[in-house]
Amino acid sequence: GSCLFLGDTEDSVCFDSDGQYTSAKSSAMAVPRFAREQVYSVVVNLDDGSPNAHTISLFRDGVRMCQPQKLPEALKGKPLFPAVTYRNLTVQVNFGAESMTKLPFSCRMVQDASVADAKVLAAPKPKDGKYEVVFPCFLPDEGTFDWLDMYLEKNPHVTELSDRMIMDWARKSGVWPAKGAIPCNDKPEGLKDLDEASIRRAVYTMAPLQARNYIVMEVKGNLLQDERKELLTKFDSSTFKKSAVVLVGEPTMEFKKKTSSRLLSKKQAESDAAFRIKQTDEKRKKLLAKRLKEQAKATKKAKKELVKKMKEAKKQAWADRKAKALAADKPFEEKEPEDDKEEEEEEEPEEPAEVEESDEEPPKVELTAEEKKVIFFPHDIKDLTSGVLSTKFGKFTLPTKDEGFDDVRYTWSKESSSQEYFKKWIMERKLTLKVEDLVPGQWALKTFKEFATTMAGWQKKMQEYKEKLEAKAKDKAVKEAKAKAAAAAKAAKEAREKVMAEKKAAAAAAKGEEQKEDEKKEEKKEEEKKEEDEEEPAKEEEEAKAPEEDDTPIDLDGDDDFDVFGVENIMDIGKGQPLFANFSFEDWALMGLRYEFHKLAHAFRQDVADPERLGIHVDHLIFYYNKYFRKSLIQKHYGVETFEELVGLVSDSARINPANKVLESHLSDELDSFDLFVKLTEECRRERSLNADFGDEAAQLKFAQALMAPASSSGYSGGAKGSYGRDYQRSPRTTGPYAPAPGPQAPLPQQSQKGYSNYSSSKGQPKGGATVPAPYPSHHSGGGYQGGKSAPVGGSSFGGGKSGSYQGSKGGQQKGSSYSAPLPPPAGQPQSTYGKGRPSYGSSYGSSGGKGGSYGK
């Protein structure tokens, strides 16, 4: 039969309440709009001898509303069935023997029709007395609704039950889905009642009560055993035969030809559109060229006319002067302006008449060899949303008779081939689809935190080692300076003594031997004094020459025999030097990647608990990295373009399997410690350094500065890793009324020398420098803070003599005692302290805080 919606197909005609007549899916205004409390009559003239044969007319209260409308050729000679469709109306229908209103001519009603003019069709009954309910099972986006349309075309007596059908009914009824709905063929969204499944429940409640054939099109539901069983229970076995049709694998030749035909039609339509656009563009260019040429011609003509008028005006002025001179009997010797010989211009050929739009037909296209191999037509809208597919496909199964089916038919391929194809499809999706609902296990999160804490300790150890080397270098420089000064003093003294000895020798020769006894006594006293004077420089020189402990760092780059993997203690490979002493921020970043990729591969396999999921596909690496580590992974920060290249930077720990593009770890998941990652990173650094010495430019790493954020072992509670930004050290004044009293001063506290590194903070920390109210000068105390959630309360004194406190909050409000120091006492008097041992200047802090963890150095 025809579609329930009149005018929606070519096998029906109708008048609607808006006054339109629809025939062959084309509508046009034919009658006035319908009104209330009126009787409308539809008259069909099938009398071959009538001048209005094969027409349909509309009457209102017995009065003709329009001229007879011709029936389409497709309906001539076929039985026509009266039908009424309505929405939000109350309609009385009369199919009786008597008309409700008189017409201007005689007309028989449907019930009064003669046997020769009528055809009675009995509803077809099934052979075995049961109607069939078909449950087709497809893999998503593999010919689902394309096959359904072909099936319904061959079996018009079958009624489709699906959400697509309900949405189609809604559109034809004038109800359109809301904007922003996620497009999906199986479960389209946008209708409130459809989203809430109220219409669906009503359809599946009424459908089993109607004795007819159905096809239940549920892409996801027909692949899930629980949903199949639920649908089966709605249809009574005494009335319906329940059949499952499996369409998985290689389609039939008929279906392939239909796909190729649709692909060719689409390609031809695109080619035709491109051809028309090209034609239009060429026509536009020709019109533009013609318009420009006409404008140039008009401009040239206007210029020529202007020159001509100027010559005529000049000649007329000469004639006026001549006439005036002759009238005054004065001589006139001015020569008449000569006419310039106009160059004869070649007449431009007349422009041909405008070329009308070409009637050239678009070229015919053909499918390529690759396009002919396509067996499923690619649709823009998928059958299932990505979220539904990724969470449900692992539970997909093919139907069996044990579930309650009377028949299970494999239409495209044999059962064994279909099962093999189905299993292969599932395995491919387990490699390429994300596990949207995966929850990282507590085991993984705990080990991540342990590694972060350990890595922060390594970085602190490296910093302490470097500071120790700097301190030793400084002490060595001081000793060398002292030794050099002592040697210089000794040489100067010896020079002076030599000069004095020469002078004394000369004086003794002149005076003779008289004073020899006295001089001997004097010399003895001088020698004693000399010995006393030489004791101190000799002692200093002896101290300078004393053998020093060899604290030269081990040259890890120059020693080719050094075995990195033979190191037992990475914190001390000798002389207190850690194995990671030469790490740069690039090395720390690479070590973090080594551990993260290694652990990510193992954690995923453990958390997903599915042996058929081999690992994380490279296309989803960033998704799982963010899920486990709660941070983004940007490959360009590491100077590479692809994630394959990024994993290649740490190929000694992990790799992307070239066969299936899955992340794999080279290391065992049961490591006793994290030392191996330090050794791998050091070995890689040594090799990179060697290659760089040989001129290999590829050995130079080009990492972004964004990777320099320091690790924190105690700042995770604040969210991001906090950093003070630079050393916080306030030098005391040495002059002026605020200078400290003479004498040794107390050392600055450790938290001041290293940027409050002993504080762990979050939101609500002070930002800005310390200031002093007028008339005292402002004294800045360093860069802004970045913090986390909890701030230190109490502790050392932040005011002049009073203990202050911060109370962490979003605004960073101050709480506690005043932050301004008292006036300083006169010079020479004891100073109050700022914190521990600081001169007090008073201070006030800004009120805005940042986010982060512990303060960095």
Sequence and secondary structure as in RCSB ss.txt:
>XXXX:A:sequence
GSCLFLGDTEDSVCFDSDGQYTSAKSSAMAVPRFAREQVYSVVVNLDDGSPNAHTISLFRDGVRMCQPQKLPEAL
KGKPLFPAVTYRNLTVQVNFGAESMTKLPFSCRMVQDASVADAKVLAAPKPKDGKYEVVFPCFLPDEGTFDWLDM
YLEKNPHVTELSDRMIMDWARKSGVWPAKGAIPCNDKPEGLKDLDEASIRRAVYTMAPLQARNYIVMEVKGNLLQ
DERKELLTKFDSSTFKKSAVVLVGEPTMEFKKKTSSRLLSKKQAESDAAFRIKQTDEKRKKLLAKRLKEQAKATK
KAKKELVKKMKEAKKQAWADRKAKALAADKPFEEKEPEDDKEEEEEEEPEEPAEVEESDEEPPKVELTAEEKKVI
FFPHDIKDLTSGVLSTKFGKFTLPTKDEGFDDVRYTWSKESSSQEYFKKWIMERKLTLKVEDLVPGQWALKTFKE
FATTMAGWQKKMQEYKEKLEAKAKDKAVKEAKAKAAAAAKAAKEAREKVMAEKKAAAAAAKGEEQKEDEKKEEKK
EEEKKEEDEEEPAKEEEEAKAPEEDDTPIDLDGDDDFDVFGVENIMDIGKGQPLFANFSFEDWALMGLRYEFHKL
AHAFRQDVADPERLGIHVDHLIFYYNKYFRKSLIQKHYGVETFEELVGLVSDSARINPANKVLESHLSDELDSFD
LFVKLTEECRRERSLNADFGDEAAQLKFAQALMAPASSSGYSGGAKGSYGRDYQRSPRTTGPYAPAPGPQAPLPQ
QSQKGYSNYSSSKGQPKGGATVPAPYPSHHSGGGYQGGKSAPVGGSSFGGGKSGSYQGSKGGQQKGSSYSAPLPP
PAGQPQSTYGKGRPSYGSSYGSSGGKGGSYGK
>XXXX:A:secstr
   SSTTSSTT EEE TTSEEEETTEEEE S    SS  EEEEEE  TTSTTTTEEEEEETTEE S  EE  GGG
TTS        SS       SSS SS  SS    STT  GGG         TTS EEEEEEE  TTSSHHHHHHH
HHHH TT EEESHHHHHHHHHHTT    TT    SSS    HHHHTTHHHHHHHHHGGGS S EEE  TTGGGSH
HHHHHHHTTS TTTEEEEEEE  SS  HHHHHHHHHHHHHHHHHHHHHHHHHHHHHHHHHHHHHHHHHHHHHHHH
HHHHHHHHHHHHHHHHHHHHHHHHHHHTT                                       HHHHT  
S   SS SS HHHHHHHGGG     GGGT SEEEE SS HHHHHHHHHHHHHHHHHHS  TT    HHHHHHHHH
HHHHHHHHHHHHHHHHHHHHHHHHHHHHHHHHHHHHHHHHHHHHHHHHHHHHHHHHHHHHHTTTTHHHHHHHHHH
HHHHHHHHHHHHHHHHHHHHS         TTT TT  GGG S TT SSTT  TTTT  HHHHHHHHHHHHHHHH
HHHHHHHH  TT  S BGGGHHHHHHHHHSS   GGGGT SSHHHHHHTTTTTEEE TTT BEEESS S  S SH
HHHHHHHHHHHHHHHHHHTT GGGS    GGGG    SS GGGSS     S        SSTTS  SS      H
HHHTTSTT B BTT   S     TTS      S    BS    S S SSBSS EEE   TT  EEES        
 TTS   EETTTEE       S     SB   
